[in-house]
Amino acid sequence: MDEVEAVVVEEQEHHDQAQMDGLGLSPLFLGSGIGGAFVSLLIISLVLRRIFAPSAEPAVEGPVEEEASVVDELPIAERPTEISDDEPLVPSEVPTAVEKDEAVGLVARLRQTLGRSRAVLQERFDQIFGRPIDETLFTDLEEALLIADVGMPTTNMLIDQLRQLVKKGEADSAVLRAALKEHIRAILAPMDPSMPVPKERPYVILVVGVNGSGKTTTIGKLAAKFADDGLSVLLAAGDTYRAAASEQLKIWAERAGADFVSHEPGADPGAVVYDALEAARSRGRDVVIVDTAGRLQTRRPLMEQLGKMRRVITKLVPSGPHETLLVVDGTMGQNALSQTKIFNEVTPLSGVVVTKLDGTAKGGMILTISAELQIPIKFIGIGEKIDDLRPFEADAFVEVLA
C-alpha cells in the first residue's frame, strides 16, 4: 500500500469510528458474531429512521389557500369585457360584465368617468351655494354653468327661475341648489330615452355623425346590446368613402354575431341600404343598423345624401327609419350643439348618443341639446368597454352635474 492509499484508508477508518461513536457503539461489541449481525441491523434501522423522520416542527393544519385569479381580484368596474373573435360575445351561464357592473350604478360610473371636471364643478357649486344670496351668487353661478358647457340660453333660463324664488322670499342658498337640480331634471325628464322595438320587422336605425365622434364603435356596441337581448342584427356599411370604416364595422358585426352587408369603396350608399334591407327581410332579421359616412356639417352635398338614404329606407320599410341617431363627441362642448342643429335639419333626429364622457367632457352640453332642441339623449358613452354604452338616465345625470 503506497502513501496515498494509506491516507485514504486512515480517513475512512476515522469516519467509521465517528459514526459508531455517535450511535454509542464500540468496535469490540461490533466484532462479536451474533452481536455484530444484530448491531448491523440496528444501525441500518436507526439510519433509515433518521433519513425519513418528519421535520422537528410539526406542520400546522388548516385550509389551503389557492392562488386567486387575476380577473377576480380586479374591481367590478375594471374587469375586462373586451370580446375576441374566438369566443362567444356572452359566455353561457356566466353573468355578463353589464350585469356585474350594474351594481356600481350609473351615478358612480359618471362620477368616476367625469372625474376632475365634475370635481371642479362640484367644488365651485359648494362655494357658490355656501354663502348668503346676493347678486354675486348669480354671477358666479352663470360662470360655472357656462364653464360646464351649458349653453347661454339654457343658463339664463335656469338663473331666471332661481331669481324668481328669491323674489318670492322662498329660498336660501341650500334651497336654491335643490331648486337648480329640480329645474335641470324638469328639462331632461320629458325627453324619452327609450327605444322600443316595434312588432314590424326589421327595426331600422340610421346612425349619423362626423368622423372621430365614435360613430362606428357606437354601432358595434348597439349591435351587441340587441344581440344580448336575443334579437338578430344586420349591419349595413353605408360609409363607402372610407375602406377602413367598412372593415371596422365588419369586425364589430363578427363579434356581435350580426350579419354584414357592404359594397366596394366609392359605391352608392343608397344601394348598400337597399341591399341590406332586402337581405334583412329575406333572412328574417330583427334589427338593421345603417352606418353612414362621417360628414362635416358644413359639407352640404354629403349631408344631402343622407336624405337619399332615408328615402330608400322609407321605400322598403314605410315606417322606417324608426330611429335616427346622431353620435356626438362629448368633449366638443358647444360645437356639439351646432352639429346637432344642422344634422337635424337634413334628417330629423330621434335621439343623440354622447360619447367620450370618460375624457375631458364636462357634460353640460347634454342639458343644452335637450333644452334648446328638444331632442332626447338616448345613450352615453362612458368608456371603451363594450358595456360602457349606457342608456341615458336623467336622475343620474342631475346628481352628477348639480
C-alpha positions in Angstrom: 0.0 0.0 0.0 1.5 3.3 -1.0 1.3 6.5 0.9 -1.8 7.9 -0.8 -3.8 4.7 -0.2 -2.8 4.7 3.4 -4.1 8.2 3.9 -7.5 7.2 2.2 -7.8 4.1 4.4 -7.0 6.1 7.5 -9.6 8.8 6.7 -12.3 6.1 6.1 -11.5 4.5 9.5 -11.8 7.8 11.3 -15.2 8.4 9.5 -16.5 4.9 10.5 -15.3 5.4 14.1 -17.2 8.8 14.3 -20.4 7.1 13.1 -20.1 4.4 15.8 -19.3 6.9 18.5 -22.5 8.8 17.5 -24.6 5.7 18.0 -22.8 4.8 21.3 -21.3 1.5 20.0 -17.8 0.1 20.5 -15.7 -1.8 18.0 -15.4 -4.7 20.4 -19.1 -5.2 20.5 -19.3 -5.0 16.7 -16.7 -7.6 16.4 -18.6 -10.4 18.1 -20.5 -12.8 15.9 -24.3 -12.7 16.5 -23.9 -9.4 18.3 -22.2 -7.9 15.3 -25.1 -9.0 13.0 -27.7 -7.7 15.4 -25.9 -4.4 15.7 -25.6 -4.1 12.0 -29.4 -4.4 11.6 -29.9 -1.9 14.4 -27.6 0.6 12.7 -29.4 0.2 9.4 -32.8 0.7 11.2 -31.6 3.9 13.0 -30.1 5.4 9.8 -33.4 4.8 8.0 -35.4 6.4 10.8 -33.1 9.5 10.7 -33.4 9.8 6.9 -37.2 9.5 6.8 -38.1 11.2 10.1 -40.6 14.1 9.9 -39.4 17.7 10.5 -38.9 18.7 14.1 -41.6 21.4 13.6 -45.0 19.9 13.1 -47.0 21.2 10.2 -49.9 23.5 11.1 -53.2 22.1 9.9 -55.6 24.5 8.2 -57.2 25.4 5.0 -55.0 25.6 1.9 -55.2 29.0 0.2 -55.5 28.8 -3.6 -53.9 31.3 -5.8 -56.5 33.9 -6.7 -57.4 34.6 -10.3 -56.2 37.9 -11.6 -59.6 38.8 -13.0 -61.3 38.0 -9.7 -59.0 40.4 -7.9 -60.0 43.3 -10.1 -62.8 45.7 -9.1 -66.0 45.1 -11.0 -65.7 48.3 -13.0 -62.2 47.2 -14.2 -63.0 43.7 -15.3 -62.1 43.2 -18.9 -65.2 42.9 -21.1 -63.4 43.1 -24.5 -64.6 40.4 -26.9 -62.4 38.3 -29.0 -63.0 36.5 -32.3 -62.6 33.1 -30.8 -65.1 33.2 -28.0 -68.8 34.0 -27.8 -70.0 37.5 -27.0 -71.6 36.4 -23.8 -70.3 33.1 -22.3 -73.1 30.7 -21.3 -74.2 30.6 -17.7 -71.8 33.4 -16.7 -73.1 36.8 -15.7 -72.2 39.5 -18.2 -70.0 42.4 -17.4 -73.1 44.6 -17.7 -74.9 42.7 -15.0 -71.9 42.8 -12.7 -71.4 46.5 -13.4 -75.0 47.5 -12.8 -74.3 47.1 -9.1 -72.0 50.0 -9.3 -74.7 52.2 -10.7 -74.6 54.9 -13.4 -74.2 57.7 -10.9 -71.0 56.2 -9.6 -69.7 55.5 -13.1 -70.4 59.0 -14.2 -68.7 60.4 -11.1 -65.7 58.3 -11.9 -65.6 59.0 -15.7 -66.2 62.7 -15.5 -63.5 62.7 -12.9 -61.7 66.0 -12.4 -64.2 68.0 -14.5 -67.0 67.1 -12.1 -64.9 67.6 -9.0 -64.1 71.2 -10.1 -67.7 71.9 -10.8 -68.9 70.5 -7.5 -66.3 72.4 -5.6 -67.5 75.6 -7.4 -71.1 74.9 -6.5 -70.2 74.3 -2.9 -68.6 77.7 -2.8 -71.5 79.4 -4.6 -74.3 77.9 -2.5 -72.3 78.0 0.7 -72.8 81.8 1.2 -75.7 84.2 1.6 -77.7 85.1 -1.5 -76.6 88.2 -3.4 -76.0 89.3 -7.0 -72.5 87.8 -6.9 -74.0 84.4 -6.3 -75.9 84.6 -9.6 -72.9 85.9 -11.5 -70.7 83.1 -10.2 -73.4 80.5 -11.0 -73.7 81.8 -14.5 -69.9 81.4 -15.0 -69.9 77.9 -13.5 -72.7 76.7 -15.8 -71.0 78.1 -18.9 -67.7 76.5 -18.0 -69.6 73.2 -17.7 -70.6 73.6 -21.3 -74.2 74.6 -20.6 -75.3 77.0 -23.3 -76.1 80.6 -22.7 -79.8 80.4 -23.3 -80.2 77.4 -21.0 -78.0 79.1 -18.4 -80.1 82.3 -18.5 -83.3 80.3 -18.2 -82.1 78.4 -15.1 -80.8 81.6 -13.4 -84.1 83.4 -14.1 -86.0 80.6 -12.5 -83.8 80.8 -9.3 -84.2 84.6 -9.2 -88.0 84.2 -9.1 -87.7 82.1 -6.0 -85.5 84.7 -4.3 -88.0 87.5 -5.2 -90.8 85.5 -3.5 -88.7 85.2 -0.4 -88.9 81.4 -0.6 -85.3 80.5 -0.8 -82.0 80.4 0.9 -78.7 79.1 -0.6 -79.5 75.4 0.1 -83.0 75.7 -1.3 -81.6 77.4 -4.4 -79.2 74.5 -5.0 -82.0 71.9 -4.6 -84.2 74.0 -7.0 -81.4 74.1 -9.6 -81.4 70.3 -9.6 -85.2 70.2 -10.0 -85.1 72.6 -12.9 -82.5 70.6 -14.7 -84.5 67.4 -14.1 -87.6 69.1 -15.4 -85.7 69.8 -18.7 -84.5 66.3 -19.1 -87.5 64.3 -17.8 -89.8 64.8 -20.8 -87.1 63.6 -23.1 -87.9 59.9 -23.7 -84.6 57.9 -24.0 -86.3 54.5 -24.7 -86.0 52.7 -28.0 -88.9 50.2 -28.1 -88.6 47.7 -30.9 -91.8 47.7 -33.0 -93.6 44.5 -34.0 -93.0 45.3 -37.6 -89.6 44.0 -38.6 -86.9 44.9 -39.4 -86.4 47.7 -36.9 -84.2 50.2 -38.8 -81.8 52.6 -37.1 -79.9 55.2 -39.1 -76.8 56.4 -37.4 -75.1 59.7 -38.4 -72.2 61.9 -37.2 -68.9 63.4 -38.1 -65.6 61.5 -38.3 -64.0 60.9 -35.0 -67.2 61.0 -32.9 -67.1 57.3 -32.2 -70.0 56.5 -34.6 -68.8 53.1 -35.9 -67.9 51.9 -32.4 -71.3 53.0 -31.1 -73.0 51.0 -33.8 -71.0 47.9 -32.8 -71.9 48.3 -29.2 -75.6 48.8 -30.1 -75.4 45.6 -32.1 -74.0 43.8 -29.2 -76.8 45.1 -26.9 -79.5 44.0 -29.3 -77.9 40.6 -29.7 -77.7 40.2 -26.0 -81.4 40.8 -25.9 -81.9 37.9 -28.2 -82.5 39.9 -31.4 -80.9 39.2 -34.7 -79.0 42.1 -36.2 -77.7 43.2 -39.6 -75.2 46.0 -40.0 -75.1 48.0 -43.2 -71.8 49.6 -44.2 -73.2 52.8 -45.6 -69.9 54.7 -45.2 -68.5 53.8 -48.6 -66.0 56.7 -48.6 -63.5 55.1 -46.2 -62.5 51.5 -46.6 -61.3 51.4 -43.0 -64.9 52.2 -41.8 -66.3 49.2 -43.6 -63.5 46.9 -42.2 -64.0 48.2 -38.7 -67.8 47.7 -38.9 -67.3 44.1 -40.3 -65.2 43.3 -37.2 -67.9 44.5 -34.9 -70.5 42.5 -36.9 -68.4 39.3 -36.4 -68.0 40.0 -32.7 -71.7 40.7 -32.1 -72.8 37.7 -34.3 -74.5 40.1 -36.7 -74.9 39.9 -40.5 -73.0 42.3 -42.5 -73.7 43.9 -45.9 -71.2 46.2 -47.8 -70.2 47.3 -51.3 -66.9 48.3 -52.8 -65.4 51.6 -51.7 -67.0 54.5 -53.5 -70.2 52.7 -54.2 -73.6 54.4 -53.8 -74.6 54.3 -50.1 -78.3 54.1 -51.2 -77.5 50.8 -53.0 -75.9 49.5 -49.8 -79.0 50.4 -47.8 -81.3 48.8 -50.4 -79.4 45.5 -50.4 -79.1 45.5 -46.6 -82.9 45.9 -46.1 -83.7 43.2 -48.8 -81.2 40.8 -47.1 -82.8 41.6 -43.6 -86.3 40.9 -44.9 -85.3 37.7 -46.7 -83.4 36.4 -43.7 -85.9 37.5 -41.1 -83.5 39.8 -39.2 -85.0 41.9 -36.4 -82.7 44.9 -36.4 -80.9 46.8 -39.2 -78.3 49.4 -38.2 -77.1 51.6 -41.0 -73.7 53.3 -40.8 -73.2 56.5 -42.8 -70.2 58.5 -43.9 -68.7 60.8 -41.4 -69.7 64.2 -42.6 -68.7 67.6 -41.5 -71.9 69.6 -41.1 -70.5 72.2 -43.5 -70.4 69.8 -46.5 -73.8 70.2 -47.9 -73.6 67.7 -50.8 -72.7 64.9 -48.4 -75.3 66.0 -45.9 -78.0 65.9 -48.6 -77.0 62.3 -49.4 -78.5 61.4 -46.1 -81.9 62.4 -47.4 -81.5 59.9 -50.3 -80.6 57.1 -47.9 -83.6 58.0 -45.8 -85.9 57.8 -48.8 -84.5 54.4 -49.7 -85.3 53.1 -46.2 -88.9 54.6 -46.3 -89.5 52.9 -49.7 -88.7 49.4 -48.4 -89.8 49.9 -44.8 -92.6 52.5 -44.8 -92.4 53.1 -41.1 -88.6 53.5 -41.1 -86.2 54.6 -40.2 -87.6 54.0 -36.7 -84.6 55.8 -35.1 -82.2 58.3 -36.5 -79.4 58.8 -34.0 -76.7 61.4 -34.1 -73.4 60.5 -32.4 -71.5 63.4 -30.9 -68.2 63.7 -29.2 -68.8 64.8 -25.6 -65.6 66.7 -25.5 -66.7 69.1 -28.2 -68.7 71.3 -25.9 -71.0 73.8 -27.6 -69.8 72.6 -31.1 -71.9 69.5 -30.4 -74.9 71.7 -30.3 -74.2 73.3 -33.7 -73.6 69.8 -35.2 -77.0 68.6 -33.8 -78.8 71.6 -35.2 -77.5 71.1 -38.8 -77.9 67.3 -38.8 -81.5 67.7 -37.5 -82.3 70.0 -40.5 -81.1 67.4 -43.0 -82.5 64.3 -41.4 -84.9 64.6 -38.4 -83.2 63.2 -35.4 -85.0 61.0 -32.9 -82.1 61.0 -30.4 -78.5 61.7 -29.7 -75.7 59.5 -28.4 -73.0 61.4 -26.5 -69.6 59.6 -26.4 -66.3 60.1 -24.7 -67.7 61.2 -21.4 -64.8 59.4 -19.8 -62.4 62.0 -21.3 -62.3 65.8 -20.7 -66.1 66.2 -21.2 -68.0 68.3 -18.7 -71.4 67.1 -19.6 -73.3 70.4 -19.8 -74.0 70.1 -23.5 -76.3 67.2 -22.7 -78.6 69.6 -20.9 -78.3 72.2 -23.7 -79.2 69.8 -26.5 -82.3 68.7 -24.6 -83.3 72.2 -23.6 -82.8 74.1 -26.8 -83.5 71.4 -29.4 -86.0 69.1 -27.6 -84.0 66.1 -28.7 -83.6 63.3 -26.2 -80.2 61.8 -25.2 -80.6 58.1 -25.9 -77.2 56.7 -24.8 -74.0 58.0 -23.3 -70.5 56.5 -23.8 -68.6 56.3 -20.5 -65.7 54.1 -21.5 -64.1 51.9 -24.1 -65.6 48.6 -23.0 -68.5 47.0 -24.8 -70.8 47.6 -21.8 -69.8 51.2 -21.4 -72.5 52.4 -23.8 -75.3 53.1 -21.3 -78.9 54.2 -21.7 -79.2 57.8 -20.5 -80.8 58.3 -17.1 -81.8 61.9 -16.2 -81.7 61.4 -12.5 -78.2 60.0 -12.5 -77.0 62.9 -14.7 -78.6 65.5 -12.4 -76.9 64.0 -9.3 -73.6 64.2 -11.0 -73.9 67.6 -12.7 -75.5 69.6 -9.8 
